Amino acid sequence: MSQEKIDRKSLKKSIKEYHDTKTLASFANISFKSDSSKRRYITEEISKIGKGNITAQIFAFRELCVATQNFHPDNLLGEGGFGRVYRGNFESKNQVVAVKQLDRNGFQGNREFLVEVLILSLLHHPNLVSLVGYCADGDQRILVYEYMPNGSLEDHLLDLAPNSKALDWNTRMKIAAGAAKGLEYLHEQANPPVIYRDFKASNILLDKEFNPKLSDFGLAKLGPTGDKSYVSTRVMGTYGYCAPEYALTGQLTTKSDVYSFGVVFLEIITGRRVIDHTRPADEQNLVIWAQPLFKDRRKFTLMADPLLEGNYPVKALYQALAVAAMCLQEEAATRPLISDVVTALEFLAVNKNEGAAMEEVMDSASLNRDSDEETCTDRSEDSYRERKSC
C-alpha cells in the first residue's frame, strides 16, 4: 500500500472520530482547578480525537510574546469577532508567522479553538492555510499559521487602498478557482465531508503569488453521513453570505457553501460588497441587484468591476456570471456540486474560453444558466445571526 493511501486511510479514521460533537460541546463547559490541568486537558483532548495525527507544535505564551513583541499594535494584521491577528517572527528559525489571539470573552472560543486545531491538523491541501501550532497556556487560546504576505482577498478587492493597483481579470479567476478547489477538498475528499460555513473574501488569504488559501475554520461543521441529507445547527456566519435555506431553517449542506462561493465570486467579478449601505437602496444587496441583470446578457458588461477598465475577455465575463448565477440558485438542489464549479473555473483561470467546452461543463451540472428562476429572495436581516469574524 502506498504512503498516500496509508495517509488517506488514517485521515478518514481520524476525522470520523472527530464526529463526536458531544466532546466538542462539553469542552467549553469544563472547569479546571489550575492552568496546568486545563492545558493538559486540551492537549489530551486534541491528541485523543486526532488519534496521533496532530503534528501542530505547542507554543508557550512567552514564546509568542517574544515573536510578536508583546502583541505590539505595529504588528497587528487584522481584527475580527474571534480576536486579533498579529505578525510574528521566530528569529531562531528565521520564520514569519501569523498569530491569531482568540477573544477570551467569546462564548464559543474554546469550541472554535479546538475545531480549528483539529481540522487544520487533519486536513492538508494547497488551498487551505497551514497551521504551525497553538498555545493554550492559562486562559490564552492562540493559533499560529503560516504567514500570507498579500493579506486577504478583501484587502485587494473590497478595501483597496488609495493608489493601489486593482486585481486584473486573470488574477481574479485564479483566486476564484483556487478557493473553489479548497472547498472541493473539504466537500469531496474529507470523509465525512466538512462544511466550511464561513466562506467570504476576508477568509481567503493570498500568498506572495496571489495563490488563495482558506482560513478561519472555527465555524466548520462535519456534513451529513449515512442517509441524512443535511445537518441541523444554529445559524452562524456573516449576513449576506448565508444560503437562504440555511438562514431560515438551520439545515446545512455542502450546497450552502456553494451559495456562499457564488456570493464571493460575484464580488470578485463586480468589485462590490455583498451588503453595501453606501449605495442606492436598490443596489445595497449585491445578489438582489444582480437578479434581473443575470437574465439579460446585454447588461452583463454593466456588472463588471469598473476598476477592470474593460480589460477582460467578454465571453469569459459571460461565462463567469453564468457560473455565479448557477451557484446562487435559491433552491439548494439546483446548485452545482463544487467539483462542477472547479471544472468550469479551470477554463477561466487558464484563459480558455471556448464556448463549446464551457457549455459541456454547464450541461454536466444539469443547470440552465438562462433560467428565469430567481437567484435569491430578499431576506430580512432578522433571519440571520450576524457575526463578524477574523
HUNORJO-V875842 format. One record per helix or strand. SS is the DSSP state (alpha for helix, beta for strand). FROM is the first residue (numbers start at 1). TO is the last residue. If there is no record, write none. Layout:
BEGIN
ss=SS from=FROM to=TO
ss=SS from=FROM to=TO
END
This chain:
BEGIN
ss=alpha from=3 to=17
ss=alpha from=21 to=27
ss=alpha from=35 to=50
ss=beta from=57 to=58
ss=alpha from=61 to=67
ss=alpha from=73 to=75
ss=beta from=76 to=80
ss=beta from=83 to=90
ss=beta from=95 to=102
ss=alpha from=109 to=122
ss=beta from=128 to=128
ss=beta from=131 to=135
ss=beta from=142 to=146
ss=beta from=152 to=152
ss=alpha from=153 to=157
ss=alpha from=169 to=188
ss=beta from=194 to=195
ss=alpha from=201 to=203
ss=beta from=204 to=206
ss=beta from=212 to=214
ss=beta from=221 to=222
ss=beta from=231 to=232
ss=alpha from=244 to=249
ss=beta from=251 to=252
ss=alpha from=254 to=270
ss=beta from=275 to=275
ss=alpha from=281 to=283
ss=beta from=285 to=285
ss=alpha from=286 to=294
ss=alpha from=297 to=303
ss=alpha from=306 to=308
ss=alpha from=314 to=327
ss=alpha from=332 to=334
ss=alpha from=338 to=349
ss=alpha from=355 to=364
ss=alpha from=381 to=383
END
